[in-house]
Amino acid sequence: MGDVAAPESALDSAMERRVVPVGAVVLTTFFALLYGLRGGIAALDRGEDPRWAQQIGWSLVVWWTCLPLLPPLAALVRRFPIGRPRPWRNAGILLLGTIAAAWLRHVLMTPVVVAITGVPSVPGSAVARTLTYFTVFLVMVALLHAAHYHRAVRIRELREAALARGLAEARLAALRTQLQPHFVFNVLNAVTALLHADPMAADRMLTRFAALLRTILHEGGREEHALGRELDLLGRYVELMQLRFGDRIAVEWSVADAPQGARVPFLVLQPLVENAYEHGLGGRETGGRLQIAATRAGDALRLSVEDDGVGGSEEANAGTRPAVARTGGGIGLRNTRERLLQLYGAQGSLVLERPPGGGTRAVVTLPFVDGPHEGGPHEGGPHDDDTHDDDTHDDGPHGTGEPRS
């Protein structure tokens, strides 16, 4: 609750320093103008000069001298607000406090008014004026109660928002925790499969995986980062997979015109690419194609991973419309859907489609937001270029899609 205490304190300060005093000044000024107008009209009825400036000035002095009693009344309302658990007791205490404030106003401030205006006090009007002051202070108490309950509602809203935000952050953290062991297990399983067939490739794959995992763990505290950084990390993961599958899988990057500064969830594309390799292309004996694309469509950002492999289940491939998107799937797909839901609500989605030529296309749609984000496109740790070998480096995400010579 530490993050809520500061907004609550600021809210209390704003109420006490601005809203309530301004309301009290407006209230007493209204009464002053009302009584000054009444006094001027009474003078006109008697055939006398109303002396409007003098009437208004005297009335303002009379009513503004009620303001010094506002802080004690405010403290009384904070201590004994009318409400549960003891509404009648608190109402009685406030009533007595208001009567005492009216009496103190008459006793303490009448000599001050006489000294300022030079108009002597009329003894016979003491009771009437005390009752009038009581009425004014009663309205002040009502104003203070309105501010008190408004502040209570706002504090409750802040606490509920902080609780909801904390729950969402906890859920996102749990999703990240769930995804990382799955990612590590699959890569290590791929290294194991390659170990006996090509020990040198397995060694390079393990070295690059260690560098990539170090970067992911270093940057994994954020929920979003720049699309450029996402593609950079994804390119390094694709390099790992290409060491396993070799030249039989061609990777195409259609990201040259993508908005590199757009905010995207951290590692949102990696589970989709992993799914394409493991369940789409991994079972093929002949060559395959993997296409990664990112485009802006109005106020939305569209990210897609498409393969021409064996395809998903019949449920996933029943059509190309969002309505037929598979709601199940493995850990990676389910995790990605839940993260999009937590971050963007109905504006974020993951849809599995069947392209006309076969295979599977995974499409992520999310709101387009072009920065600011946490760090630039290359933030968060070394790239570890010294662990990369040029002879096995596949065409990267910022290239043209043509294989390197």
C-alpha positions in Angstrom: 0.0 0.0 0.0 3.0 2.3 0.0 2.3 3.4 -3.6 -1.2 4.4 -2.6 -0.2 6.5 0.5 1.3 9.2 -1.6 -1.8 9.8 -3.7 -4.0 9.7 -0.6 -1.8 12.3 1.1 -1.8 14.5 -2.0 -5.6 14.2 -2.1 -6.0 15.2 1.6 -3.6 18.1 1.0 -5.5 19.3 -2.1 -8.9 19.1 -0.2 -7.6 20.9 2.9 -5.7 23.6 1.1 -7.9 24.5 -1.8 -11.4 23.0 -2.1 -12.7 23.5 1.5 -11.2 27.0 2.1 -12.4 28.3 -1.3 -15.9 26.9 -0.6 -15.9 28.6 2.8 -14.8 31.9 1.3 -17.5 31.7 -1.4 -20.1 30.8 1.2 -19.3 33.7 3.5 -19.0 36.1 0.6 -22.4 35.1 -0.6 -23.9 35.8 2.9 -22.0 39.1 3.0 -23.4 40.2 -0.3 -26.9 39.1 0.7 -26.8 41.0 3.9 -25.2 44.0 2.3 -27.9 44.1 -0.3 -30.6 43.7 2.4 -29.1 46.6 4.4 -28.9 48.8 1.3 -32.5 48.1 0.3 -33.6 48.9 3.9 -31.8 52.2 3.7 -33.5 53.0 0.5 -36.9 52.2 2.1 -36.1 54.7 4.8 -35.2 57.3 2.2 -31.5 57.3 3.2 -28.4 57.0 1.1 -27.7 53.2 0.9 -23.9 53.7 0.8 -23.4 50.5 -1.1 -19.6 50.3 -0.7 -19.8 50.8 3.0 -22.7 48.3 3.3 -20.8 45.6 1.3 -17.5 46.3 3.1 -19.0 46.1 6.5 -20.8 42.8 5.6 -17.6 41.3 4.2 -15.8 42.1 7.5 -18.7 40.6 9.5 -18.8 37.3 7.6 -15.2 36.8 6.7 -14.4 36.9 10.5 -16.2 33.5 10.6 -13.3 31.9 8.6 -10.8 31.5 11.5 -13.2 29.0 13.0 -13.1 26.8 9.9 -10.0 24.8 10.8 -11.4 23.6 14.2 -14.7 22.7 12.5 -12.7 20.7 9.8 -10.8 18.9 12.5 -14.1 18.1 14.3 -15.6 16.7 11.0 -12.5 14.5 10.4 -12.7 13.2 13.9 -16.5 12.7 14.2 -18.0 12.3 10.7 -21.7 11.5 10.5 -21.7 7.8 9.6 -21.1 4.4 10.9 -20.5 3.1 13.4 -21.9 5.9 15.6 -23.9 8.3 13.5 -26.1 9.8 16.2 -23.3 10.3 18.7 -21.2 12.0 16.0 -24.1 14.1 14.9 -24.7 15.3 18.4 -21.0 16.2 18.9 -21.0 18.2 15.6 -24.2 20.0 16.6 -22.7 21.1 19.9 -19.4 22.0 18.1 -21.3 24.2 15.6 -23.2 26.0 18.4 -19.9 26.6 20.2 -18.3 27.9 17.0 -21.3 30.4 16.6 -21.0 31.6 20.2 -17.2 31.9 19.9 -17.6 33.9 16.7 -19.9 36.4 18.4 -17.8 36.7 21.6 -14.3 36.8 20.1 -14.9 38.4 16.7 -17.4 41.1 17.5 -14.8 43.4 19.1 -12.6 42.8 16.0 -15.4 43.8 13.7 -16.1 47.0 15.7 -12.4 47.9 15.7 -12.2 47.5 11.9 -15.5 49.1 10.8 -16.1 51.6 13.6 -19.7 50.5 13.8 -20.8 49.7 17.3 -22.5 46.4 18.0 -26.2 46.4 18.8 -26.7 44.4 22.1 -30.2 43.3 21.2 -29.0 41.6 18.1 -26.6 39.2 19.8 -28.9 36.2 19.9 -30.1 36.7 16.3 -26.6 37.1 15.0 -25.4 34.0 16.9 -28.3 32.0 15.3 -27.3 33.4 11.9 -23.6 32.4 12.5 -24.9 28.9 13.6 -26.7 28.6 10.3 -23.5 29.6 8.4 -21.4 27.2 10.3 -23.9 24.4 9.8 -23.6 24.9 6.1 -19.8 24.8 6.5 -20.0 21.5 8.3 -22.1 20.2 5.4 -19.5 21.4 3.0 -16.8 19.8 5.1 -18.7 16.5 5.1 -19.1 16.6 1.3 -15.3 17.1 1.0 -14.7 14.3 3.5 -16.8 11.7 1.7 -15.6 12.8 -1.7 -12.0 12.2 -0.4 -13.1 8.8 1.0 -14.5 7.8 -2.3 -11.4 8.9 -4.2 -9.1 7.1 -1.8 -11.2 3.9 -2.1 -11.0 4.2 -5.9 -7.2 4.7 -5.7 -6.8 1.6 -3.5 -9.0 -0.5 -5.8 -7.1 0.6 -8.8 -3.8 -0.1 -7.1 -5.1 -3.5 -6.0 -6.3 -4.3 -9.6 -2.9 -3.1 -11.0 -1.0 -5.3 -8.5 -3.1 -8.3 -9.3 -2.6 -7.8 -13.1 1.2 -7.4 -12.5 1.3 -10.5 -10.4 -0.5 -12.4 -13.1 1.8 -11.2 -15.8 4.8 -12.1 -13.6 3.3 -15.6 -13.2 2.8 -15.9 -16.9 6.5 -14.9 -17.5 7.6 -17.4 -14.9 5.6 -20.1 -16.6 6.9 -19.3 -20.1 10.7 -19.2 -19.3 11.1 -22.8 -18.1 9.1 -24.0 -21.2 11.4 -22.0 -23.5 14.6 -23.3 -21.7 13.4 -26.9 -21.8 12.6 -26.8 -25.5 16.0 -25.2 -26.5 17.9 -27.7 -24.3 15.9 -30.5 -25.8 17.0 -29.3 -29.3 20.6 -29.1 -28.2 20.4 -32.7 -26.9 18.9 -33.9 -30.2 21.8 -32.2 -32.1 24.5 -33.3 -29.8 25.3 -36.7 -31.3 24.6 -35.7 -34.9 26.7 -32.5 -35.0 28.6 -31.8 -31.8 30.2 -28.6 -33.1 26.8 -27.2 -34.0 25.4 -28.3 -30.6 28.3 -26.4 -28.9 27.6 -23.3 -30.9 23.9 -23.5 -30.2 24.5 -23.9 -26.5 26.9 -21.0 -26.4 24.5 -18.7 -28.2 21.6 -19.9 -26.1 23.5 -19.0 -22.9 24.1 -15.5 -24.3 20.4 -15.1 -25.3 19.1 -16.4 -22.0 21.4 -14.0 -20.1 19.9 -11.1 -22.1 16.4 -12.3 -21.6 16.8 -12.6 -17.9 18.4 -9.2 -17.7 15.5 -7.5 -19.6 12.7 -9.7 -18.5 11.4 -7.4 -15.8 9.6 -5.2 -18.3 6.2 -6.0 -19.8 6.8 -4.1 -23.1 9.7 -2.9 -25.2 10.3 -1.6 -28.7 9.4 -3.7 -31.7 13.0 -3.2 -32.9 14.3 -4.9 -29.8 11.8 -7.7 -30.0 12.9 -8.4 -33.6 16.5 -8.3 -32.5 16.0 -10.9 -29.8 13.8 -13.0 -32.1 16.5 -13.0 -34.7 18.9 -14.4 -32.2 16.5 -17.2 -31.3 15.9 -18.0 -35.0 19.7 -18.3 -35.3 19.6 -21.0 -32.6 16.9 -22.9 -34.5 18.7 -22.6 -37.8 21.7 -24.3 -36.2 19.4 -27.2 -35.5 17.5 -27.4 -38.7 20.1 -26.1 -41.1 19.4 -24.9 -44.6 16.3 -26.9 -45.1 14.2 -24.2 -43.5 14.2 -20.7 -45.2 13.4 -17.7 -43.0 11.9 -14.6 -44.5 11.7 -11.3 -42.7 9.0 -8.8 -43.8 9.8 -6.1 -41.3 11.7 -3.5 -43.3 8.8 -1.0 -43.1 7.7 -1.9 -39.6 7.6 0.9 -36.9 10.6 -0.1 -34.9 9.7 2.1 -31.9 6.2 0.6 -31.5 5.6 -0.9 -28.1 5.0 -4.7 -28.0 4.9 -7.3 -25.2 8.3 -8.7 -24.2 9.1 -11.8 -26.3 5.6 -12.0 -27.7 6.8 -13.5 -31.0 9.2 -16.2 -29.6 6.5 -18.7 -28.6 4.9 -18.4 -32.0 8.2 -19.0 -33.8 9.0 -21.9 -31.5 5.5 -23.3 -32.2 6.2 -23.1 -36.0 9.5 -24.9 -35.7 8.4 -27.6 -33.3 4.9 -28.4 -34.5 4.8 -27.1 -38.1 8.2 -27.5 -39.7 10.0 -29.9 -37.4 8.3 -33.0 -38.7 9.1 -32.3 -42.3 11.8 -34.2 -44.1 12.0 -31.7 -47.0 12.5 -28.0 -46.9 10.2 -25.5 -45.3 9.5 -21.8 -45.1 9.1 -19.5 -42.1 7.9 -16.0 -42.6 7.9 -13.3 -39.9 6.1 -10.0 -40.7 5.2 -6.8 -38.8 3.0 -4.1 -40.2 1.0 -1.2 -39.0 -2.7 -1.1 -39.9 -4.2 2.2 -38.8 -4.3 2.3 -35.0 -3.3 -1.4 -34.7 0.0 -3.3 -35.0 -0.1 -6.6 -36.8 2.6 -9.2 -36.1 2.5 -12.6 -37.9 4.5 -15.8 -38.0 3.6 -18.1 -40.9 5.0 -21.5 -41.8 4.1 -24.0 -44.6 4.5 -27.0 -42.4 2.0 -29.7 -41.4 -0.4 -27.2 -39.8 -2.2 -27.3 -36.5 -5.3 -29.1 -35.5 -8.5 -29.0 -37.4 -9.9 -26.7 -34.8 -7.1 -24.2 -35.4 -7.3 -24.5 -39.2 -11.0 -24.4 -39.7 -10.7 -21.1 -41.5 -9.0 -17.7 -41.6 -11.4 -15.6 -39.6 -10.7 -14.6 -36.0 -13.9 -16.4 -34.9 -12.3 -19.7 -35.6 -9.1 -19.0 -33.6 -8.1 -22.0 -31.4 -8.7 -21.2 -27.7 -6.5 -24.0 -26.5 -3.0 -24.8 -27.7 0.2 -25.4 -25.9 1.8 -23.4 -23.1 3.3 -20.9 -25.5 0.1 -20.0 -27.3 -2.1 -20.1 -24.2 0.4 -17.9 -22.4 0.6 -15.4 -25.2 -3.2 -15.1 -25.3 -3.4 -14.5 -21.6 -0.6 -11.9 -21.7 -2.4 -10.0 -24.5 -5.6 -10.1 -22.6 -4.0 -8.8 -19.4 -2.1 -6.0 -21.2 -4.7 -4.9 -23.8 -8.0 -6.4 -23.0 -10.2 -6.8 -26.1 -7.7 -4.8 -28.2 -5.1 -7.5 -28.1 -5.6 -10.9 -29.8 -3.8 -14.0 -31.1 -5.5 -15.7 -34.1 -4.4 -18.9 -35.8 -5.2 -19.0 -39.5 -4.8 -21.5 -42.4 -3.1 -19.7 -45.4 -4.4 -20.7 -48.8 -1.2 -22.7 -49.6 -1.4 -24.7 -46.3 0.5 -24.5 -43.1 -0.3 -22.1 -40.2 -0.3 -18.4 -39.7 -0.3 -16.9 -36.2 -1.4 -13.3 -36.1 -1.0 -11.0 -33.1 -3.0 -7.8 -33.2 -2.5 -5.1 -30.6 -2.9 -1.3 -30.2 -0.3 0.7 -32.0 1.7 2.9 -29.5 4.8 4.5 -30.8 6.9 5.0 -27.6 7.8 6.1 -25.1 9.0 2.7 -23.9 11.5 1.4 -21.4 14.8 1.9 -23.2 15.6 2.1 -26.9 15.6 -0.6 -29.5 18.9 -2.0 -28.3 18.6 -1.6 -24.6 19.2 -4.0 -21.9 22.5 -5.9 -22.1 25.2 -6.9 -24.5 24.5 -8.5 -27.8 27.4 -10.8 -27.3 28.4 -10.6 -31.0 31.6 -12.4 -30.2 29.6 -15.6 -29.7 28.2 -15.4 -33.3 29.9 -17.1 -36.2 29.5 -15.4 -39.6 29.4 -18.6 -41.5 26.2 -19.7 -39.8 24.5 -16.3 -39.3 21.1 -16.4 -41.0 19.6 -13.3 -42.6 18.4 -11.1 -39.7 15.2 -9.3 -39.0 16.5 -6.0 -40.4 17.7 -7.4 -43.6 15.9 -7.9 -46.9 15.1 -11.5 -46.6 17.8 -12.7 -49.0 20.3 -15.2 -47.7 23.8 -14.0 -47.0 26.6 -15.1 -49.1 
